[in-house]
Every structure is written in C-alpha cells, then in structure tokens.
Amino acid sequence: MNYYTVCPTCGYKLLKASDGSNIEIICPKCKEKIIIEIDNGKIVVVKVLTENK
C-alpha cells in the first residue's frame, strides 16, 4: 500500500511512499527538514529542529 505525506508546517504534498520507508527530505516550499517513517501502516512525520548559527 502507498501512503501520501504532507509537510507538517505548510501542508505541501511531499511524496508517496510504501511500508518500510525511512525518508529524510527538505520541503521545497518552506525549506523545513523532515523525517518520515512508515512501518506496518503507522506513519511518523517529524520536523527536525536545527540551531541557527
């Protein structure tokens, strides 16, 4: 089964992925770094916090 994921910040549709996927991506719209994990139908979308230097 394929799942669609969206950016938790701006709602931009990021990608389509299947079970067992581990993805690190930067949103092309808002430039946030996001980690997406799909395991047994459970989808986890995490925004990565970074320090501004």
C-alpha positions as CSV (number, residue, x, y, z in Angstrom):
1,M,0.0,0.0,0.0
2,N,1.2,3.5,-0.8
3,Y,0.8,6.5,1.6
4,Y,1.0,10.2,0.8
5,T,2.7,12.5,3.2
6,V,2.5,16.3,3.6
7,C,4.7,18.9,5.3
8,P,3.5,19.4,8.9
9,T,4.4,23.1,8.6
10,C,3.0,24.3,5.3
11,G,0.8,21.4,4.1
12,Y,2.8,20.9,0.9
13,K,2.3,17.3,-0.6
14,L,5.8,15.9,-0.3
15,L,5.8,12.3,-1.6
16,K,4.2,8.9,-2.0
17,A,5.9,6.1,0.0
18,S,5.2,2.5,0.9
19,D,5.5,0.4,4.1
20,G,9.1,0.1,5.5
21,S,10.2,3.5,4.2
22,N,12.6,5.8,6.1
23,I,13.0,9.1,4.4
24,E,14.7,12.4,5.1
25,I,13.6,15.3,3.0
26,I,13.6,19.1,2.9
27,C,10.3,20.6,2.0
28,P,10.7,22.5,-1.3
29,K,8.1,25.1,-0.3
30,C,9.0,26.1,3.3
31,K,12.6,24.6,3.5
32,E,11.9,22.6,6.7
33,K,13.9,19.4,7.2
34,I,11.5,16.5,7.8
35,I,12.0,12.8,8.6
36,I,9.2,10.3,7.5
37,E,9.0,6.7,8.7
38,I,6.3,4.2,7.6
39,D,6.1,0.9,9.5
40,N,3.2,-1.5,9.4
41,G,0.7,1.2,8.4
42,K,2.0,3.6,11.1
43,I,3.2,6.9,9.6
44,V,5.5,9.1,11.7
45,V,6.3,12.6,10.4
46,V,8.9,14.6,12.4
47,K,10.1,18.1,11.8
48,V,13.9,18.4,12.6
49,L,14.8,21.3,14.8
50,T,18.1,22.9,13.9
51,E,20.2,25.6,15.6
52,N,20.7,28.9,13.8
53,K,24.3,29.9,13.9
